[in-house]
Amino acid sequence: MDVTFNEPVLARVQGTDGRSELLEIKTAREGISAMHQRGLGGYQIDDPEWQAAADKLIQAALYPSGERTVEAREALLKIAAEPSSAKLDA
């Protein structure tokens, strides 16, 4: 079971063609995928905020609850808002 965020997170990631692409993230599992497969957060695994977001998303995916889902979304928003989130050419 995957709980849907109350509102999707919109984030810019690098598309397969190398150009900027808007990604709509609706669930914790989609957030994990965006971080690990699409580079959201810039693969900054040594950054505490990146680690916190990954941890909260994993917890929300494994043990779904309203509180965990809200925390995961908030953590995802933080890394999606960072300028280094995706190094893109518009």
N, C-alpha and C positions, 0 to 999 in steps of 0.2 A: 504494500500500500504506500502510495506517495501522496503527501498532502500538497495541495496547490496553494501557492502564495495568495494572500488577499488581493494583491496587485502584482502584475509581472514586473520584473526588473528589466529595464532596457539598458543594454550595454553595447559599446562599440568594440568589435573584435576584427581581426584581420581575416578576410575571406580567403577562399582557396585561390583566387586570382591575385592575392596580395593587396587588394584594395579594402578600404574601410567598409564594414558591414554592420548594420544594426541587428542585434540579436535580442529576442524576447525570451526571457527566462521565467518559466511559470512554476517550476518545482525545484526542490532541493537536488534531485538527481540531475536535472538540467543544469543547475548551478555547478555541480561537481564536474560535469562534462565540459561546461564552458571554461572552467579553470584549467582542467587537465588536457583537453583536446583542442580548445580554441585559444588558449593563452590569456584568458581573462585574469588580470592581476599581474601579468608579465612574468609568470613562472617564478615569482620571488619567494621561493620556499623558505628562505632564511628570514623573511619579514614576518614579525609577529601578527600583523593584521591579516596577511595571507594565510598563515597557519590557523588563526582563529576562525577565519571564514571557512576554510576547508574542514576544520573540526566541527563547527556548528552545522554545516551542510550535511556532513556524514551522520552526525547524531540525529538530525531531522529526518534523514532518509531511512536510517535503521530503526529509530524509535519515534515514529511520527506522533506529534502532539501539537496543539495550537501554539503553545509557548515556544517550543523548539523551532517551529516553522517561522514564527515572527523573528526570533533571534537569528536564524539562518539568513532570512531575507535582509535584515538590517546589516549583518556582517558582509553579505554579498554586495549590498549597495555601497558600502565603504570602499571596497576594492574596485568596483565598477566606476566609481567617481574619480579615482586617482588618474592623473594624466599619464602615468607610466603603465596604466592598465593594458593598453595595447599600443604598440608603436606603429602608427599607421600613416600612410600617405592618403590624404583625403581624396 
